[in-house]
Amino acid sequence: MKYKITLNGKCYEVVVEKGQAVIENEYEAPVAAAPAAPAPVAAPAPAAAPAAAPAPAAAPVATAAGEQIKAPMPGTILKVNVTQGAAVKKGDVLVVLEAMKMENDIVAPRDGSIAQVVATKGSSVDTGAVLVVLA
């Protein structure tokens, strides 16, 4: 069987025989000419500029001093297990982050107290987003 195949702008005529392919001819494929661009038309000046849409609310930013506990990967906050001022021990689960259909526990790296809770249940976070500030 003979086939014509175009690959990277070159046209090949290929013969396929039982279990093998043989290239018979190679030639440049015809390239269609690009359509000419229409002449530019002057657009009428707008009467009034439309009002700008309000900017979306910015995500809360950590303002408290202390060790910032950050998201190791992008995901959605399923649970926030701590409140501001709460005492935590090393290994306590602070936040549960869902990423790639798995629940990931974000734990306290040391004993301390919660200076600020930045994450909110149901919010989406990026890698490196501050979740909690540990004092």
Sequence and secondary structure as in RCSB ss.txt:
>XXXX:A:sequence
MKYKITLNGKCYEVVVEKGQAVIENEYEAPVAAAPAAPAPVAAPAPAAAPAAAPAPAAAPVATAAGEQIKAPMPG
TILKVNVTQGAAVKKGDVLVVLEAMKMENDIVAPRDGSIAQVVATKGSSVDTGAVLVVLA
>XXXX:A:secstr
 EEEEEETTEEEEEEEETTEEEEEEEEE                  SS               SSSEEEE SS E
EEEEE   TT EE TT EEEEEEETTEEEEEE SSSEEEEEE   TT EE TT EEEEE 
